[in-house]
């Protein structure tokens, strides 16, 4: 059985079949039995009590991996992602795009309209009942105000309904705050926790605090009912304050989901893997923060540990989204926000003009091939189907399977699995439970 993993954990083993979304805890003797039965089913004596349990939870059931062609380069993306500008009103210490240091570039309206038109056409061609528009980029999207508001209005005017989302730093004027709360469906807002940490990492370009401005935006989102999540970035100097930051957000805001990520830049615009010491500290701080969030019924996520994901690729952006830069490039990653990005050429997969979208399928396949080559090094890892070779930008500086990020991914995934097992009474089955299993466990 190639998809069974026996993961040492606190003196026992997590017995895990990712494709079955099945996990439970066992001792060394059970692991030995499972290995022998899988390798020599005809000669290894079956133990009736163990087999009754295994059959009840479906341990021996065959699995079929997802079809890699389902998300291939021939897809017709119905999500338009506009990387609006390289300008920013903040000077965050860890900014992957080093926003505000290049010559200002804003996406012009013809480019934005062409990407929206292509997403709508693709949605109609596939028979989708709606399409999506997302604002992102290597700067603050709302600073390209006229194109931002025009794009939202244009998307709303289409015959298909549109889901509008925004990734933002939340430092908004009253006009921006009002527009977002009335016109955007979901927001991802960057906020790094307690004031001392947030302002050490996310000051305005003028050097002034941004803490109160972002908190005011969160209050407005809470009042308006707009769905939002908070993105926290954790630098090495702020790792130990992460639990305190999560407690603050859970207690002082209405947030229901928080994404926590370790910083992957050593300075603005320069990528790097973490040190071993930083990785261990991040794991401990993340798990402490996750326990705090759980007490508040707030969902906490980390991109490298996703046991609920079964896929061939870490990210759907290369195949399921049309991601356009201000200069009119079509790219495979939200972070490749302009020609100055260190991985711009590696992530380029086409171009956009007022006349429409031109996807370079050769470049798309080349990008996918690089990702799958990276993923091939991960065979045998229990995170293989979850991190899927990991984020393309992280993979540039993080060599699988020995990188610190890989270690962090595995450690957090193990803890997630253990928590699911405990929560579900000894066996985690991440699918609809059979009625008899539910009855047995609840009885």
C-alpha positions in Angstrom: 0.0 0.0 0.0 1.9 3.0 -1.3 -0.2 5.7 0.3 0.1 4.6 3.9 2.4 6.5 6.2 3.5 5.7 9.7 4.7 8.9 11.3 6.6 8.8 14.6 4.7 11.0 17.1 5.2 11.3 20.8 6.3 7.7 21.3 3.6 6.2 19.1 2.7 6.6 15.4 0.2 8.6 13.4 -1.1 6.0 10.9 -2.2 8.1 7.9 -3.6 7.5 4.5 -3.8 10.9 2.8 -5.9 9.9 -0.2 -8.5 8.3 2.2 -8.3 11.3 4.5 -7.9 8.8 7.3 -5.7 9.0 10.4 -5.5 7.3 13.8 -2.8 6.6 16.4 -1.2 3.2 16.8 1.8 1.6 18.5 4.8 -0.1 16.9 3.3 -3.5 17.0 0.2 -2.3 15.0 2.5 -0.6 12.5 4.5 -3.8 12.0 1.2 -5.7 11.5 -0.1 -3.2 8.9 3.2 -3.3 7.0 3.3 -7.1 6.9 -0.3 -7.4 5.9 0.2 -4.9 3.1 3.4 -6.6 1.8 2.4 -10.2 2.3 -1.4 -10.4 2.6 -1.5 -14.1 1.7 1.0 -15.3 4.2 0.5 -12.9 7.2 -2.1 -14.2 9.6 -5.1 -11.9 10.1 -6.0 -10.8 13.6 -9.7 -10.7 13.8 -10.1 -7.8 16.3 -7.7 -5.6 14.4 -9.2 -6.4 11.0 -12.7 -5.7 12.3 -11.5 -2.2 13.3 -9.7 -1.6 10.0 -12.6 -2.7 7.9 -15.0 -0.5 9.9 -12.9 2.6 9.1 -12.2 1.5 5.6 -8.4 1.3 6.0 -7.9 -1.3 3.3 -10.1 0.5 0.7 -8.4 1.4 -2.5 -7.8 5.0 -3.5 -7.6 6.8 -6.8 -5.4 9.9 -7.1 -7.0 13.0 -8.6 -6.6 13.3 -12.3 -3.7 15.7 -13.1 -5.4 16.7 -16.3 -8.3 18.2 -14.4 -6.3 21.4 -13.8 -4.1 21.4 -16.9 -3.0 24.3 -19.1 -5.9 23.8 -21.5 -8.3 25.1 -18.8 -10.3 28.3 -19.3 -9.8 30.4 -16.2 -12.9 32.3 -15.1 -11.1 34.3 -12.4 -9.5 37.6 -13.3 -6.7 38.6 -10.9 -5.5 42.2 -11.3 -2.1 43.2 -9.8 -3.1 46.8 -9.8 0.0 48.8 -8.9 3.5 48.7 -7.5 2.7 51.8 -5.4 2.0 51.5 -1.7 1.2 53.7 1.3 3.2 51.3 3.6 6.9 50.4 3.7 6.6 46.9 5.2 10.0 45.4 6.3 9.4 42.1 4.6 7.6 43.2 1.4 8.2 40.5 -1.3 7.8 43.1 -4.0 9.8 45.9 -2.3 6.8 48.0 -3.1 7.3 51.7 -3.6 11.0 51.5 -4.6 10.5 51.2 -8.4 9.2 53.7 -10.9 5.4 53.9 -10.3 3.3 51.7 -12.5 -0.4 51.4 -12.4 -2.5 49.0 -14.5 -4.3 50.9 -17.2 -8.1 50.5 -17.7 -7.8 48.7 -21.1 -5.7 45.9 -19.5 -8.1 45.5 -16.6 -11.1 45.4 -19.0 -9.5 42.8 -21.3 -8.8 40.4 -18.4 -12.3 40.8 -17.0 -13.7 40.2 -20.5 -11.6 37.0 -20.9 -12.7 35.7 -17.5 -16.4 36.3 -18.4 -16.0 34.7 -21.8 -14.3 31.6 -20.3 -17.1 31.3 -17.7 -19.8 31.4 -20.3 -17.9 28.9 -22.5 -17.7 26.5 -19.6 -21.3 27.0 -18.5 -20.3 28.6 -15.2 -23.0 30.5 -13.5 -20.6 33.2 -12.2 -17.0 34.4 -12.5 -14.6 36.0 -10.1 -12.6 39.2 -9.9 -9.7 39.6 -7.4 -7.4 42.5 -6.7 -3.9 41.8 -5.6 -0.4 42.8 -6.3 3.0 44.2 -5.3 1.4 47.3 -3.9 -1.9 48.5 -2.4 -4.5 47.8 -5.0 -6.9 50.6 -4.0 -4.3 53.3 -4.8 -5.1 52.7 -8.5 -8.4 54.2 -7.5 -10.1 55.0 -10.9 -9.2 51.6 -12.4 -10.1 49.7 -9.2 -13.6 51.3 -9.0 -14.2 51.0 -12.7 -13.2 47.3 -12.7 -15.7 46.6 -9.9 -18.5 48.5 -11.7 -17.7 46.8 -15.0 -17.7 43.3 -13.4 -21.0 44.0 -11.7 -22.5 45.1 -15.0 -21.9 41.7 -16.7 -24.7 39.3 -17.3 -23.0 36.7 -15.1 -22.8 37.4 -11.3 -19.3 38.2 -10.0 -17.5 37.4 -6.8 -15.2 40.3 -6.0 -12.3 39.9 -3.6 -9.5 42.2 -2.4 -6.1 41.6 -0.8 -5.2 44.8 1.0 -3.1 46.4 3.7 -6.3 48.1 5.1 -4.9 51.6 5.3 -7.9 53.2 3.7 -9.3 56.7 3.4 -13.0 57.1 4.5 -13.9 57.0 0.8 -12.1 53.8 0.2 -13.5 52.2 3.4 -17.0 53.1 2.3 -16.6 51.7 -1.2 -15.0 48.5 -0.1 -17.7 47.8 2.5 -20.5 48.4 -0.1 -18.9 46.8 -3.2 -16.5 44.0 -2.3 -17.6 40.5 -1.3 -14.5 39.3 0.6 -11.3 40.9 1.9 -7.9 39.5 2.9 -6.4 42.1 5.1 -2.8 42.1 6.4 -2.5 42.8 10.1 0.4 41.5 12.2 -1.1 41.5 15.7 -0.3 43.6 18.7 0.6 47.2 18.1 4.3 46.9 18.9 4.7 44.1 16.4 2.5 45.5 13.7 4.1 48.9 13.7 7.6 47.4 13.8 6.8 45.6 10.5 4.2 47.7 8.8 4.8 51.4 9.1 3.5 54.0 6.7 6.0 55.3 4.1 6.1 58.5 6.3 7.3 56.3 9.2 4.1 56.8 11.1 2.0 54.1 12.7 -0.6 52.2 10.5 -2.1 50.2 13.5 -5.1 52.4 14.2 -6.0 52.8 10.5 -6.0 49.1 9.9 -8.0 48.5 13.1 -10.6 51.1 11.9 -10.9 49.2 8.6 -11.5 45.9 10.5 -14.2 47.6 12.6 -15.9 48.8 9.4 -15.8 45.3 7.9 -17.2 43.9 11.1 -20.0 46.5 11.1 -20.8 46.0 7.4 -20.8 42.2 7.5 -18.3 41.9 4.7 -16.6 38.5 4.8 -12.9 38.9 5.7 -9.8 37.1 6.9 -6.6 38.4 8.4 -3.1 37.6 7.1 -0.4 37.7 9.7 3.3 37.6 8.6 5.7 36.5 11.3 9.3 37.8 11.1 12.1 36.2 13.2 12.0 39.0 15.7 8.3 38.7 16.2 7.9 34.9 16.5 7.5 34.8 20.3 4.7 37.5 20.1 2.6 35.5 17.7 0.3 33.9 20.3 -0.3 37.3 21.9 -1.1 38.7 18.5 -3.7 36.0 17.8 -5.3 36.5 21.2 -5.6 40.2 20.5 -7.3 39.6 17.1 -9.6 37.0 18.4 -10.6 39.1 21.4 -10.8 42.6 19.8 -12.2 41.9 16.3 -14.8 39.7 14.7 -12.4 37.8 12.5 -13.3 34.2 11.9 -10.1 33.1 10.0 -6.5 34.0 10.3 -3.7 32.9 7.9 -0.3 32.9 9.6 2.9 32.7 7.5 6.5 32.9 8.4 8.4 35.7 6.6 10.2 34.3 3.6 12.3 37.4 2.8 15.5 38.3 4.6 15.0 41.9 3.4 12.5 43.6 1.1 12.4 41.8 -2.2 15.0 39.1 -1.3 13.7 35.6 -0.7 15.3 33.1 1.7 14.5 29.9 3.6 14.3 30.2 7.4 17.1 29.1 9.8 16.5 25.8 11.7 16.2 27.7 15.0 13.6 30.1 13.5 11.7 27.2 12.0 11.4 25.4 15.4 10.3 28.6 17.1 7.7 29.3 14.5 6.2 25.8 14.8 5.9 26.2 18.6 4.5 29.7 18.3 2.0 28.7 15.6 0.7 25.7 17.5 0.2 27.9 20.6 -1.6 30.5 18.5 -3.7 27.8 16.9 -4.8 26.6 20.3 -5.8 30.1 21.4 -7.7 30.6 18.2 -9.6 27.3 18.6 -10.8 28.5 22.0 -12.4 31.5 20.2 -13.8 29.3 17.4 -11.5 31.0 14.9 -10.0 29.0 12.1 -6.2 29.3 11.7 -4.3 28.3 8.6 -0.8 28.0 7.4 -0.2 27.5 3.6 2.3 24.6 3.9 0.1 22.4 6.1 -3.2 21.5 4.5 -4.4 18.0 5.3 -7.8 18.8 3.8 -6.2 19.4 0.4 -5.7 16.6 -2.1 -4.2 18.0 -5.3 -1.3 17.8 -7.8 -0.4 21.5 -7.5 0.1 23.8 -4.6 -1.7 26.7 -6.2 -4.5 27.0 -8.9 -3.2 30.4 -10.1 -1.3 29.1 -13.1 -4.3 27.2 -14.5 -7.4 28.5 -12.9 -6.8 32.3 -12.9 -5.8 35.0 -15.3 -3.2 36.9 -13.3 -2.2 40.2 -15.0 0.6 42.6 -14.0 0.4 46.5 -14.4 2.6 46.2 -17.5 0.3 43.7 -19.2 2.1 40.5 -18.4 0.3 37.3 -17.7 1.9 35.4 -14.8 1.6 32.2 -12.9 1.9 33.6 -9.5 0.3 36.5 -7.6 3.7 37.5 -6.3 5.2 38.0 -9.7 3.7 41.5 -9.6 5.9 43.2 -12.3 8.9 43.1 -14.5 11.2 43.9 -11.6 10.3 40.8 -9.6 13.3 38.4 -9.2 11.3 35.5 -10.7 9.4 37.5 -13.3 10.8 35.6 -16.3 10.3 32.2 -14.7 6.6 33.0 -14.0 5.7 34.7 -17.3 3.1 32.8 -19.2 1.6 35.3 -21.6 0.6 38.8 -22.2 -2.4 41.1 -22.1 -3.3 43.9 -24.4 -6.4 46.0 -25.1 -7.3 43.4 -27.7 -7.4 40.5 -25.3 -5.4 37.7 -23.6 -2.6 35.7 -25.1 -1.6 32.7 -23.0 1.7 31.1 -23.9 0.8 27.4 -23.5 4.5 26.4 -23.9 5.5 28.7 -21.1 2.5 27.3 -19.0 3.7 23.7 -19.5 7.3 24.7 -18.8 6.2 26.3 -15.5 4.1 23.2 -14.6 7.0 20.9 -15.4 9.3 22.8 -13.0 6.7 22.5 -10.3 6.3 18.8 -10.9 10.0 18.2 -10.9 10.2 19.9 -7.5 7.3 17.8 -6.4 9.0 14.6 -7.5 11.5 15.0 -4.8 8.7 14.9 -2.3 7.5 11.3 -3.1 7.3 9.3 0.2 6.5 12.4 2.3 3.1 12.4 4.0 2.6 16.0 2.9 3.0 15.0 -0.8 -0.7 15.5 -1.6 -1.1 18.6 0.6 1.8 21.0 -0.1 2.2 19.5 -3.6 5.8 20.6 -4.0 5.0 23.8 -2.1 4.4 27.4 -3.2 6.4 28.3 -6.4 8.1 31.3 -5.0 9.0 29.5 -1.7 10.4 26.6 -3.8 12.9 28.9 -5.4 14.8 29.1 -2.1 13.6 26.0 -0.3 15.1 22.7 -1.5 12.8 19.8 -0.9 12.7 17.6 1.1 15.4 18.9 3.4 14.5 22.6 3.7 13.5 24.3 6.9 10.1 25.1 5.3 9.6 21.4 4.5 10.3 20.6 8.2 7.9 23.2 9.3 5.2 21.9 6.9 5.6 18.4 8.3 5.6 19.4 11.9 2.5 21.5 11.7 0.7 18.9 9.6 1.4 16.2 12.2 -0.1 18.4 14.9 -3.1 19.1 12.8 -3.7 15.4 12.2 -3.3 14.6 15.9 -5.8 17.3 16.8 -8.3 15.9 14.2 -7.9 12.4 15.7 -8.5 13.7 19.2 -11.4 15.8 18.2 -13.1 12.9 16.4 -12.7 10.4 19.1 -9.7 8.4 17.9 -10.1 8.2 14.2 -10.1 11.1 11.7 -12.0 10.4 8.5 -12.1 13.6 6.5 -15.1 12.7 4.5 -18.7 11.7 5.2 -18.6 9.1 7.9 -20.5 5.9 7.4 -23.6 5.7 9.6 -22.3 2.6 11.5 -19.0 4.2 12.3 -20.8 7.3 13.6 -23.0 5.1 15.7 -20.1 3.1 17.1 -18.1 6.2 18.0 -21.0 8.1 19.6 -22.2 5.0 21.5 
